[in-house]
Amino acid sequence: QATQVLDAVCLSVDHAGYFYETVSKTRRTLVLPDCERREAVTLARTLLARLQSLAEQLSDPSQAISWSCCAGVASVSIPSKNFLPASLLETAERCLHAAGQTTSGAVKSLEVS
């Protein structure tokens, strides 16, 4: 059920050229080309709200399943000549980890230089 909800939310993204990858049953990575950090954070918050809403609609009160949703955002405005794309993913992962240490619905972001 979590997989279907995550995929439905990811497919609802309205951003030119975006794509997402399945990391695990409960994780997705979205790539948003030509997207400023502020816009990405706003989109992350919107997607988390959609996800939480769907989770609440689909949750069975008799089951002890809780949903915890968070997002990590990394962006780069002007990549340097020797910019390594992997550093963007590593930074997003650090942001996700930091967001996961706080409350559900948290979004953490960093600009990579």
C-alpha positions in Angstrom: 0.0 0.0 0.0 2.8 2.4 0.8 4.4 1.8 -2.6 1.2 2.7 -4.4 0.7 5.8 -2.4 4.3 7.0 -2.9 4.1 6.3 -6.6 0.8 8.1 -7.0 2.2 11.2 -5.2 5.3 11.2 -7.3 3.3 10.9 -10.5 1.3 14.0 -9.5 4.4 16.2 -9.8 4.0 19.0 -12.2 7.5 20.0 -13.1 9.0 19.9 -16.7 11.6 17.1 -17.1 11.3 15.7 -13.6 11.7 12.0 -12.9 11.7 9.8 -9.9 13.4 6.6 -8.9 12.3 3.9 -6.4 15.0 3.6 -3.7 13.0 1.2 -1.5 9.4 0.3 -0.7 9.1 3.4 1.4 11.5 5.8 -0.3 11.6 7.7 -3.6 14.2 10.1 -5.1 12.8 12.9 -7.3 15.1 14.8 -9.7 13.8 18.3 -10.6 16.0 19.9 -13.4 16.1 23.6 -13.5 14.5 24.0 -10.1 15.5 26.6 -7.6 15.9 25.6 -4.0 12.9 27.6 -2.8 10.7 26.0 -5.4 11.9 22.5 -4.6 11.3 23.0 -0.9 7.7 24.3 -1.6 7.1 21.3 -3.8 8.5 18.9 -1.2 6.1 20.4 1.4 3.2 20.1 -1.0 4.0 16.5 -1.8 4.4 15.6 1.9 1.0 17.1 2.6 -0.5 15.1 -0.2 1.2 12.0 1.1 0.0 12.5 4.6 -3.6 13.1 3.4 -3.6 9.9 1.4 -2.0 8.0 4.2 -4.8 9.2 6.6 -7.5 8.3 4.1 -6.1 4.8 3.6 -5.1 4.0 7.2 -7.1 1.4 9.0 -7.6 2.6 12.5 -7.6 -1.0 13.8 -4.0 -1.4 12.6 -1.0 0.1 14.4 0.6 1.5 11.3 2.0 5.0 11.5 3.3 7.1 8.6 6.3 9.4 9.1 7.0 11.6 6.1 10.0 13.9 5.6 12.1 15.2 2.7 15.7 16.3 2.0 16.4 18.8 -0.7 19.7 19.7 -2.3 20.2 22.2 -5.1 23.0 23.8 -7.1 22.5 27.2 -8.8 25.7 27.4 -10.9 27.7 24.2 -10.9 31.4 24.6 -11.0 33.5 23.1 -13.8 34.5 20.2 -11.6 31.0 19.7 -10.0 30.3 16.1 -9.1 26.5 15.2 -9.4 26.9 12.6 -6.7 27.6 15.4 -4.2 24.0 16.7 -4.9 22.6 13.3 -4.0 24.9 13.0 -0.9 23.7 16.4 0.3 20.1 15.5 -0.3 20.6 12.3 1.7 22.2 14.3 4.6 19.2 16.6 4.5 16.8 13.7 4.5 18.6 12.2 7.5 18.3 15.5 9.4 14.6 15.9 8.5 14.0 12.4 9.8 15.5 13.3 13.2 12.8 15.9 13.7 9.0 15.7 13.2 7.0 14.1 10.5 6.5 16.6 7.6 9.9 18.1 8.0 11.8 19.4 5.0 15.6 20.2 5.3 17.5 21.7 2.4 21.0 22.9 1.5 22.5 24.7 -1.5 25.6 22.9 -2.9 28.4 25.1 -4.1 
